[in-house]
Amino acid sequence: MLKDVLDEIAINREAHRWLLPPLLESLAHSREVPPPKHDTWFSASRVPTMCPKALVLTARMGLPMADNTDARARWSMDRGSALHAMFQSYWLGPTGWLLGGWACRACSKLHGGVGEDRWSIVLENAVPLPERCDRCGAVPRRQEPWQFVEPYAADNELRVRGRTDGFLRMPSRGFEVMDLKFTARLDLIRVAPKADHVAQLHWYLGASSLKTGRIVYVDPGAKSVEEAMVEHPVAFDARLMHQEKEKVRATREALSDERRPVPACPYGGKGAYGECPCVEVAVLWARSRR
């Protein structure tokens, strides 16, 4: 018995001799997501690359979808979160140009929105960084910034929602929706932003009834701040918004009635980042129909 305990201690000690291997292993997770239904909420960040064909076939077969995250994905997501905080709370907040919610560092009072509900922050009640907290009197400082709380935008009819990176109101300009993107390839988007990023921004613009947005690309590995950023103002395009809405509407109709035909893949089997998921799902569908 004692030998077993000592052996286990020795194994654990050796397994944790180095920090990084167990740390990286702990970052990974995997879970099953139920197949979509006709009333499932869709994320505004995923709708632009969403394949209706893959979703409908998955739902009709009753297949759960995998949500897998490994250490590489966490590196990208968490680095993005940290850079968002730098851009929003450290940089833009003190200018007074960024509107959303602001949580006091001293007492956690939420400024903006309704009460303490972080999901209530929308364009109508978004605020710039306050000069002081009306609860405890604390003053925001660059060394101790308040936490920016991103505003919420939703199309309640089509059930598409997401958090924007904030509303901008720069001097002598109207309100804009800001969307921050991080990339190591600024050369690919210097002339124009990526189409799916423009489509994502349109869901926020439509939900907020705004006509102008701004996509800011940031390269975390740039050698200087002057070389690190590219921005693209985006004007609302009613035709693009209509196309996006029709894609979601057709998906929901096919999810609610199995007699309706399966929507076609809008990408011809080639997704924005490789082979579209519908290619593999269609094979499973064909096998299930034999």
C-alpha positions, 0 to 999 in steps of 0.5 A: 500500500505504502509502495503504491502511494510512493510510486504514484507520488514519484510518477506525478512528480516526474510528470510535473517536472516541467511546466509547459507540457502539462499546461499545454495539455490542460488548455485543450478541451472537447465537447459535443454540441447538439445539432441545430434546431430551427430556433437555435441562436447563431453567432454573428461571427460564424454566420458569414462562413456558415454552410446551410447544407452542412447544418441541415444535413447534420440536423436531419441525421441528428448528429451532434457536432464536435467543439474541439479546442487545442492548445494552438487554438487557445493560444490564438483566442486568448492572445486575441482577448488580451490584445482586445483588452489592450486596444479597448481599455488601455488605448481607446478608453481614455480618448473618450471615443469608445462606447460600451460598458465600463466596469469600475476597477475598484468596486466593479460597478457597471457603467452603461447598460441597465443595472448590472446586466452585461447583456443589456449594453446596446448602442442606446445605453453605451457610454464612453469611459466615465471620469469617475465612478458614481458609486465609489468615486474611483478615477480610471487610470492608465496604469489601472484601466477599467474593464471594457464590456463589449456591447451586444447586438442581435437580430431577434427575428433571425436569431443572430447575435454577438458582441461588438468590439465597441461603438466609436464616436470620433470627433466630428463623426457619427457612430460607427461599429468597430471590429478588431481582427488580429492577423500575421498577414497584413499584406493580404488585407491592405487593399480591402478587408476580408469578405467574411469580416465585412459580412460579420460587421454587417450583422452588427450594423444591421442590429444597431441601425448604423450605416458605417463601421470600421474594421481594424486589423492588428499584427501582434508580431509587427516590429513597430506600432506604425507597421502593426495596424491597417484600418478599413471604413465599411459602408453599410451595403443593403444588398449584402445584408439581404444576402446574409439574411436570406442565407439564414432564413433558408437555413431555418426554413429547412431546419423547421420542415424536413420536406423542404429541399436541403440548401446548396453549399454557397461555397461550392464545397470550398469553405473560407478556410479549406474544404467545406464541412458539407463535403464530409457530412454529405458522404455520411448523409448518402450512406444513411440513405442507402 
